[in-house]
Amino acid sequence: MLTACQGCGDGLPRRVPISGTVLLDGEPLSMGSVSFTPEGMRPSSSKIDAEGRFDLQFMDGGKGAVLGLHRIRVAAFDSSSGRRVSLVPKRYTDFRTSGLTFEVSEPDDTVVLELSSGGA
């Protein structure tokens, strides 16, 4: 069961659990990180696991994201060749240019972020 009142009484903004999957061209992105940034507040972020799943954490280490509209960034890099190569188009690595948004209004564990290698 998800708790909808995390953050109540701790002096921080109300936040709710948010998790989901990042897809690149329909396939799970198997590494990287995702950040949800609301207007005028610090972001919630998460690593992306091998199955493409993420589980947002707030700045205090608690689960979730604050209520409201968030702009999203996704970054993933492969350094196995000795060079740092982005696995996602550059536009996704900055919340100002990604074009990805999400309205946090209640707990949600089914968020799907769909990215295109074409950047569209």
DRENVO-447447 format. One record per residue (C-alpha): x, y, z; residue in three letters. Coordinates in pm, 1 decimal, padded with zeros to 6 digits. Each point is the difference from the previous one (the first is absolute). Layout:
BEGIN
<node><c1>X</c1><c2>Y</c2><c3>Z</c3><rest>ALA</rest></node>
...
END
This chain:
BEGIN
<node><c1>00000.0</c1><c2>00000.0</c2><c3>00000.0</c3><rest>MET</rest></node>
<node><c1>00132.5</c1><c2>00344.9</c2><c3>-00093.6</c3><rest>LEU</rest></node>
<node><c1>-00001.9</c1><c2>00279.9</c2><c3>00255.6</c3><rest>THR</rest></node>
<node><c1>-00132.6</c1><c2>00331.2</c2><c3>-00133.5</c3><rest>ALA</rest></node>
<node><c1>00108.3</c1><c2>00214.6</c2><c3>00294.7</c3><rest>CYS</rest></node>
<node><c1>00375.3</c1><c2>-00040.3</c2><c3>-00000.1</c3><rest>GLN</rest></node>
<node><c1>00155.3</c1><c2>00326.4</c2><c3>00100.7</c3><rest>GLY</rest></node>
<node><c1>-00292.2</c1><c2>00105.8</c2><c3>00217.3</c3><rest>CYS</rest></node>
<node><c1>00124.9</c1><c2>00169.5</c2><c3>00316.2</c3><rest>GLY</rest></node>
<node><c1>00372.7</c1><c2>-00006.6</c2><c3>-00084.8</c3><rest>ASP</rest></node>
<node><c1>00013.2</c1><c2>00358.8</c2><c3>-00129.1</c3><rest>GLY</rest></node>
<node><c1>00059.6</c1><c2>-00112.9</c2><c3>-00358.3</c3><rest>LEU</rest></node>
<node><c1>-00257.1</c1><c2>00020.9</c2><c3>-00280.4</c3><rest>PRO</rest></node>
<node><c1>-00250.3</c1><c2>-00284.5</c2><c3>-00031.4</c3><rest>ARG</rest></node>
<node><c1>00128.8</c1><c2>-00271.2</c2><c3>-00230.1</c3><rest>ARG</rest></node>
<node><c1>-00133.6</c1><c2>-00328.0</c2><c3>-00132.1</c3><rest>VAL</rest></node>
<node><c1>00169.8</c1><c2>-00317.8</c2><c3>-00128.1</c3><rest>PRO</rest></node>
<node><c1>00071.2</c1><c2>00007.6</c2><c3>-00374.2</c3><rest>ILE</rest></node>
<node><c1>00162.3</c1><c2>-00282.7</c2><c3>-00194.5</c3><rest>SER</rest></node>
<node><c1>-00010.2</c1><c2>-00145.4</c2><c3>-00348.1</c3><rest>GLY</rest></node>
<node><c1>00197.3</c1><c2>-00097.3</c2><c3>-00307.1</c3><rest>THR</rest></node>
<node><c1>00215.5</c1><c2>00183.0</c2><c3>-00254.1</c3><rest>VAL</rest></node>
<node><c1>-00023.1</c1><c2>-00128.8</c2><c3>-00357.7</c3><rest>LEU</rest></node>
<node><c1>00227.7</c1><c2>00091.1</c2><c3>-00289.3</c3><rest>LEU</rest></node>
<node><c1>-00152.8</c1><c2>-00091.4</c2><c3>-00336.6</c3><rest>ASP</rest></node>
<node><c1>-00242.1</c1><c2>-00230.1</c2><c3>00182.4</c3><rest>GLY</rest></node>
<node><c1>00268.1</c1><c2>-00191.3</c2><c3>00192.8</c3><rest>GLU</rest></node>
<node><c1>00093.7</c1><c2>00048.8</c2><c3>00368.7</c3><rest>PRO</rest></node>
<node><c1>00297.3</c1><c2>00232.9</c2><c3>00049.2</c3><rest>LEU</rest></node>
<node><c1>00232.3</c1><c2>-00219.0</c2><c3>00208.3</c3><rest>SER</rest></node>
<node><c1>00203.4</c1><c2>00267.0</c2><c3>00180.3</c3><rest>MET</rest></node>
<node><c1>00016.3</c1><c2>00366.9</c2><c3>00080.9</c3><rest>GLY</rest></node>
<node><c1>-00199.1</c1><c2>00240.1</c2><c3>00212.2</c3><rest>SER</rest></node>
<node><c1>-00323.9</c1><c2>00194.3</c2><c3>-00008.2</c3><rest>VAL</rest></node>
<node><c1>-00089.2</c1><c2>00327.8</c2><c3>00173.1</c3><rest>SER</rest></node>
<node><c1>-00340.8</c1><c2>00161.3</c2><c3>00045.6</c3><rest>PHE</rest></node>
<node><c1>00030.1</c1><c2>00377.2</c2><c3>00057.6</c3><rest>THR</rest></node>
<node><c1>-00297.9</c1><c2>00207.0</c2><c3>00118.7</c3><rest>PRO</rest></node>
<node><c1>-00010.4</c1><c2>00378.4</c2><c3>-00048.2</c3><rest>GLU</rest></node>
<node><c1>00202.2</c1><c2>00177.1</c2><c3>00268.8</c3><rest>GLY</rest></node>
<node><c1>00090.8</c1><c2>-00315.2</c2><c3>00195.0</c3><rest>MET</rest></node>
<node><c1>00273.8</c1><c2>-00257.7</c2><c3>00016.4</c3><rest>ARG</rest></node>
<node><c1>-00039.5</c1><c2>-00312.5</c2><c3>-00213.9</c3><rest>PRO</rest></node>
<node><c1>-00075.3</c1><c2>-00355.8</c2><c3>00095.8</c3><rest>SER</rest></node>
<node><c1>00223.7</c1><c2>-00251.8</c2><c3>-00170.4</c3><rest>SER</rest></node>
<node><c1>00078.1</c1><c2>-00367.2</c2><c3>-00043.5</c3><rest>SER</rest></node>
<node><c1>00244.5</c1><c2>-00236.1</c2><c3>-00164.1</c3><rest>LYS</rest></node>
<node><c1>-00143.4</c1><c2>-00209.5</c2><c3>-00282.2</c3><rest>ILE</rest></node>
<node><c1>00045.0</c1><c2>-00374.1</c2><c3>00055.7</c3><rest>ASP</rest></node>
<node><c1>00075.4</c1><c2>-00275.3</c2><c3>-00254.7</c3><rest>ALA</rest></node>
<node><c1>-00373.6</c1><c2>-00043.6</c2><c3>-00070.4</c3><rest>GLU</rest></node>
<node><c1>-00047.5</c1><c2>00373.0</c2><c3>-00064.3</c3><rest>GLY</rest></node>
<node><c1>-00175.9</c1><c2>00058.4</c2><c3>00335.6</c3><rest>ARG</rest></node>
<node><c1>00035.8</c1><c2>00308.6</c2><c3>00218.8</c3><rest>PHE</rest></node>
<node><c1>-00127.8</c1><c2>00090.0</c2><c3>00348.5</c3><rest>ASP</rest></node>
<node><c1>00023.7</c1><c2>00371.7</c2><c3>00079.4</c3><rest>LEU</rest></node>
<node><c1>00170.2</c1><c2>00124.8</c2><c3>00316.5</c3><rest>GLN</rest></node>
<node><c1>-00040.5</c1><c2>00353.2</c2><c3>00139.2</c3><rest>PHE</rest></node>
<node><c1>00290.1</c1><c2>00217.2</c2><c3>00122.1</c3><rest>MET</rest></node>
<node><c1>-00033.8</c1><c2>-00129.3</c2><c3>00356.7</c3><rest>ASP</rest></node>
<node><c1>00033.8</c1><c2>-00362.1</c2><c3>-00113.5</c3><rest>GLY</rest></node>
<node><c1>-00372.6</c1><c2>-00066.4</c2><c3>00037.7</c3><rest>GLY</rest></node>
<node><c1>-00197.0</c1><c2>-00162.1</c2><c3>-00277.3</c3><rest>LYS</rest></node>
<node><c1>-00193.8</c1><c2>00196.5</c2><c3>-00254.4</c3><rest>GLY</rest></node>
<node><c1>-00046.3</c1><c2>00338.1</c2><c3>-00161.9</c3><rest>ALA</rest></node>
<node><c1>-00183.7</c1><c2>00316.0</c2><c3>00099.7</c3><rest>VAL</rest></node>
<node><c1>-00342.7</c1><c2>00069.3</c2><c3>-00145.7</c3><rest>LEU</rest></node>
<node><c1>-00024.2</c1><c2>00200.6</c2><c3>-00321.3</c3><rest>GLY</rest></node>
<node><c1>00133.6</c1><c2>00012.2</c2><c3>-00353.6</c3><rest>LEU</rest></node>
<node><c1>00354.0</c1><c2>-00130.9</c2><c3>-00047.0</c3><rest>HIS</rest></node>
<node><c1>00239.2</c1><c2>00036.3</c2><c3>-00291.6</c3><rest>ARG</rest></node>
<node><c1>00207.6</c1><c2>-00314.6</c2><c3>-00048.6</c3><rest>ILE</rest></node>
<node><c1>00358.6</c1><c2>-00076.4</c2><c3>-00096.9</c3><rest>ARG</rest></node>
<node><c1>00142.9</c1><c2>-00340.9</c2><c3>-00085.8</c3><rest>VAL</rest></node>
<node><c1>00373.5</c1><c2>-00064.0</c2><c3>-00026.0</c3><rest>ALA</rest></node>
<node><c1>00181.8</c1><c2>-00321.9</c2><c3>-00084.1</c3><rest>ALA</rest></node>
<node><c1>00363.4</c1><c2>-00040.3</c2><c3>-00097.8</c3><rest>PHE</rest></node>
<node><c1>00217.1</c1><c2>-00293.8</c2><c3>-00102.4</c3><rest>ASP</rest></node>
<node><c1>00371.5</c1><c2>00031.3</c2><c3>00074.9</c3><rest>SER</rest></node>
<node><c1>00101.3</c1><c2>-00358.1</c2><c3>-00085.7</c3><rest>SER</rest></node>
<node><c1>00190.8</c1><c2>00110.5</c2><c3>-00312.2</c3><rest>SER</rest></node>
<node><c1>00208.8</c1><c2>00247.5</c2><c3>00198.6</c3><rest>GLY</rest></node>
<node><c1>-00213.0</c1><c2>00284.2</c2><c3>-00135.2</c3><rest>ARG</rest></node>
<node><c1>-00312.8</c1><c2>00128.6</c2><c3>00167.3</c3><rest>ARG</rest></node>
<node><c1>-00283.0</c1><c2>-00055.0</c2><c3>-00249.6</c3><rest>VAL</rest></node>
<node><c1>-00357.9</c1><c2>00110.2</c2><c3>00063.8</c3><rest>SER</rest></node>
<node><c1>-00257.4</c1><c2>-00276.4</c2><c3>-00044.1</c3><rest>LEU</rest></node>
<node><c1>-00281.4</c1><c2>00253.4</c2><c3>-00039.6</c3><rest>VAL</rest></node>
<node><c1>-00026.7</c1><c2>00303.9</c2><c3>-00227.6</c3><rest>PRO</rest></node>
<node><c1>00150.7</c1><c2>00311.8</c2><c3>00157.6</c3><rest>LYS</rest></node>
<node><c1>-00336.0</c1><c2>00179.6</c2><c3>00026.6</c3><rest>ARG</rest></node>
<node><c1>-00115.6</c1><c2>-00248.8</c2><c3>00268.9</c3><rest>TYR</rest></node>
<node><c1>00298.5</c1><c2>00076.8</c2><c3>00225.8</c3><rest>THR</rest></node>
<node><c1>-00137.1</c1><c2>00345.6</c2><c3>00090.9</c3><rest>ASP</rest></node>
<node><c1>-00347.1</c1><c2>00047.2</c2><c3>00149.5</c3><rest>PHE</rest></node>
<node><c1>-00028.5</c1><c2>00332.4</c2><c3>-00187.6</c3><rest>ARG</rest></node>
<node><c1>00032.0</c1><c2>-00168.5</c2><c3>-00341.8</c3><rest>THR</rest></node>
<node><c1>-00126.9</c1><c2>-00357.0</c2><c3>00053.8</c3><rest>SER</rest></node>
<node><c1>-00364.3</c1><c2>00071.5</c2><c3>-00074.8</c3><rest>GLY</rest></node>
<node><c1>-00089.9</c1><c2>-00252.1</c2><c3>00273.0</c3><rest>LEU</rest></node>
<node><c1>-00243.3</c1><c2>00106.2</c2><c3>00273.0</c3><rest>THR</rest></node>
<node><c1>-00208.6</c1><c2>-00174.8</c2><c3>00264.5</c3><rest>PHE</rest></node>
<node><c1>-00271.6</c1><c2>00130.0</c2><c3>00234.1</c3><rest>GLU</rest></node>
<node><c1>00044.0</c1><c2>-00149.7</c2><c3>00348.2</c3><rest>VAL</rest></node>
<node><c1>-00339.3</c1><c2>-00006.3</c2><c3>00171.0</c3><rest>SER</rest></node>
<node><c1>-00013.1</c1><c2>-00338.0</c2><c3>00173.9</c3><rest>GLU</rest></node>
<node><c1>00219.6</c1><c2>-00306.0</c2><c3>00056.4</c3><rest>PRO</rest></node>
<node><c1>00080.9</c1><c2>-00169.2</c2><c3>-00330.4</c3><rest>ASP</rest></node>
<node><c1>00215.7</c1><c2>-00305.3</c2><c3>-00069.4</c3><rest>ASP</rest></node>
<node><c1>-00091.4</c1><c2>-00030.5</c2><c3>-00369.2</c3><rest>THR</rest></node>
<node><c1>00172.7</c1><c2>00305.7</c2><c3>-00152.8</c3><rest>VAL</rest></node>
<node><c1>00143.7</c1><c2>-00074.5</c2><c3>-00343.6</c3><rest>VAL</rest></node>
<node><c1>00251.1</c1><c2>00241.6</c2><c3>-00153.5</c3><rest>LEU</rest></node>
<node><c1>00026.5</c1><c2>-00065.6</c2><c3>-00372.8</c3><rest>GLU</rest></node>
<node><c1>00316.9</c1><c2>00128.0</c2><c3>-00167.5</c3><rest>LEU</rest></node>
<node><c1>00088.9</c1><c2>-00016.4</c2><c3>-00367.5</c3><rest>SER</rest></node>
<node><c1>00354.4</c1><c2>-00036.0</c2><c3>-00132.5</c3><rest>SER</rest></node>
<node><c1>-00113.0</c1><c2>00245.3</c2><c3>-00266.1</c3><rest>GLY</rest></node>
<node><c1>-00070.7</c1><c2>00245.4</c2><c3>00281.2</c3><rest>GLY</rest></node>
<node><c1>-00361.2</c1><c2>00055.2</c2><c3>-00107.2</c3><rest>ALA</rest></node>
END
